[in-house]
Amino acid sequence: MIRKLSLGMIISGMAVTAILTLSGCEAQKSSATTATDNAELKKMVDEDQKIRQTDTIETEPIDKIHRERVLTLLAEGLIKTNEDKWNAALILQHTALTFCNNELKSISPENYLLAFHLARSAFESGLKNAAYLTAATYDRYLLYTQGYQKYGTQRVIDERTNQEIWAPIDPHTTDDERTKYTVPPLKELLKQYPMKPLPASK
């Protein structure tokens, strides 16, 4: 199997360490010191969303620059606020896909896991609108590493019908777990789209 290495794979260990220590470092700061949102991150997110409003722009070259810059900012400790974490997670979850051995693969699924930890940290620190992104980034990580998702946020194309369907959803996930992250109940999801069968190993 062919696999491309990305900057995310090289420094993801450093970045995860930065996330794990972030809360402890912030707790030691004086209450008089309030971190401000990272303006560079906000600008990248604005561009990220703008280029997705048209079909005339190839997104991956820009996405790659954004992802690499986010990883650098994280390693340098410059992603501090809940809004920063949400913005960084949004950018990282736009990691490109590629075909390998006739299967769609992520060039760096670790980026999705990193995005999940960022989004969850923001959510658990009080940023309620990070709820769905938390579920979506974890689902995307599972989908491109294990072949299924936990909550029900990711759709794929049915090769037989060329129609959108849900990627396989873990049957052990409860609707209460989905509700926590603003994902609809499984019954409602299946009214929207059919679901691809679970992998045999699941």
Backbone hydrogen bonds, N-H to C=O, Kabsch-Sander energy under -0.5 kcal/mol:
donor,donor_aa,acceptor,acceptor_aa,energy
9,M,6,S,-0.6
10,I,6,S,-1.3
11,I,7,L,-2.1
12,S,8,G,-0.9
15,A,11,I,-2.2
16,V,12,S,-2.9
17,T,13,G,-2.0
18,A,14,M,-1.7
19,I,15,A,-1.8
20,L,16,V,-2.6
21,T,17,T,-1.8
22,L,18,A,-0.9
22,L,19,I,-0.6
23,S,19,I,-0.7
25,C,21,T,-2.2
26,E,22,L,-2.4
27,A,23,S,-2.1
28,Q,24,G,-0.8
28,Q,25,C,-0.7
29,K,26,E,-1.2
33,T,30,S,-2.0
34,T,32,A,-0.6
35,A,33,T,-0.5
39,A,37,D,-0.7
42,K,38,N,-1.9
43,K,39,A,-2.2
44,M,40,E,-2.0
45,V,41,L,-2.4
46,D,42,K,-2.3
47,E,43,K,-2.0
48,D,44,M,-2.7
49,Q,45,V,-2.4
50,K,46,D,-2.0
51,I,47,E,-2.5
52,R,49,Q,-0.6
53,Q,50,K,-1.7
54,T,51,I,-0.6
59,T,57,I,-0.7
62,I,58,E,-0.5
63,D,59,T,-3.0
64,K,60,E,-2.9
65,I,61,P,-1.4
66,H,62,I,-2.3
67,R,63,D,-3.1
68,E,64,K,-2.3
69,R,65,I,-2.0
70,V,66,H,-2.5
71,L,67,R,-2.3
72,T,68,E,-1.7
73,L,69,R,-2.6
74,L,70,V,-2.5
75,A,71,L,-2.3
76,E,72,T,-1.8
77,G,74,L,-1.5
78,L,73,L,-3.0
80,K,78,L,-0.7
85,K,81,T,-2.2
86,W,82,N,-2.4
87,N,83,E,-2.7
88,A,84,D,-2.8
89,A,85,K,-2.5
90,L,86,W,-2.4
91,I,87,N,-1.8
92,L,88,A,-2.6
93,Q,89,A,-2.1
94,H,91,I,-1.4
98,T,105,K,-3.4
100,C,103,E,-3.0
103,E,100,C,-1.3
105,K,98,T,-3.6
105,K,103,E,-0.6
107,I,96,A,-2.3
111,N,108,S,-2.0
112,Y,109,P,-1.0
113,L,109,P,-1.4
114,L,110,E,-2.4
115,A,111,N,-2.4
116,F,112,Y,-2.3
117,H,113,L,-2.1
118,L,114,L,-2.0
119,A,115,A,-2.8
120,R,116,F,-3.0
121,S,117,H,-2.0
122,A,118,L,-2.2
123,F,119,A,-2.6
124,E,120,R,-3.1
125,S,121,S,-1.0
126,G,123,F,-1.7
127,L,122,A,-2.7
128,K,126,G,-1.4
130,A,127,L,-1.8
131,A,128,K,-1.8
134,T,130,A,-1.8
135,A,131,A,-1.6
136,A,132,Y,-2.9
137,T,133,L,-2.5
138,Y,134,T,-1.6
139,D,135,A,-2.6
140,R,136,A,-2.3
141,Y,137,T,-2.0
142,L,138,Y,-2.5
143,L,139,D,-2.8
144,Y,140,R,-1.8
145,T,142,L,-1.1
146,Q,142,L,-3.7
147,G,142,L,-1.3
147,G,143,L,-0.5
148,Y,142,L,-0.7
149,Q,168,P,-3.0
156,V,165,I,-2.9
158,D,156,V,-0.5
158,D,163,Q,-3.3
159,E,157,I,-0.5
162,N,158,D,-3.1
165,I,156,V,-2.7
166,W,194,P,-3.0
167,A,154,Q,-2.5
170,D,149,Q,-3.0
173,T,170,D,-1.3
178,R,174,T,-1.6
179,T,175,D,-2.9
180,K,176,D,-1.7
181,Y,177,E,-0.8
181,Y,178,R,-1.1
182,T,179,T,-1.9
183,V,178,R,-2.7
189,L,185,P,-2.2
190,L,186,L,-2.4
191,K,187,K,-0.6
191,K,188,E,-0.6
192,Q,188,E,-0.9
192,Q,189,L,-1.0
193,Y,189,L,-1.8
196,K,166,W,-2.9
202,K,199,P,-1.4
